Amino acid sequence: MYHTQDEVSLLRASLAGDTEAWGEIVVRYKEAVFGLCLGFLRNRADAEDLTHDTFIRAYENLRRYRLDKRFSTWLFTVASNLCRNRLRHRRYHPVVAPPEQMSGGVDPAAIITREARHERVRAGLDSLPYGYRAPLVLRYYNDLSYKEIAEVLSLPEGTVKTRIHRAKVMLKEKIEQNQNGVMRYEQRG
């Protein structure tokens, strides 16, 4: 029933207490919010928890949302604030992530190479300061515009552009350092 309805109608219905309308909003955005949270937190369980928390927080505060603004930007702001709080909490309560299971595939060598590349990128992202990691994740994992990122992070658009540029340079350097360190280690072995 709600699949063809526009977002504003769904939000109005949600404000009136229609839980099916809110359910449709959740269905439309859950993957994007999960991707955002995973990009920030780099931990699947935390990302799932905060995705759930984001929709609860958004529903509880839906009356604060202005219908003339993009809902996705407002929702991503809620999610990024929750992620920021979780990262702050992690600083004082470190979490050890379990190793991820290797998925089956046709070429195990290609899978291992791809996973190693992704791990280098993840490690590089994890090592970036939040102020540089957050805009990069929003841009490349969530495909937000510079203007939307500026709204989500409460920064001037020019600052967002600068941070993304600097973050890409820092990330490239960290990945190259990591790769060169691995190659030197493998040559010794």
HELIX and SHEET records of a PDB file:
HELIX    1   1 GLU A    7  LEU A   15  1                                   9    
HELIX    2   2 THR A   19  LEU A   41  1                                  23    
HELIX    3   3 ARG A   44  GLU A   60  1                                  17    
HELIX    4   4 LEU A   62  ARG A   64  5                                   3    
HELIX    5   5 PHE A   71  TYR A   92  1                                  22    
HELIX    6   6 PRO A  108  SER A  127  1                                  20    
HELIX    7   7 TYR A  130  TYR A  140  1                                  11    
HELIX    8   8 TYR A  146  LEU A  153  1                                   8    
HELIX    9   9 GLU A  157  ARG A  188  1                                  32    
END                                                                             
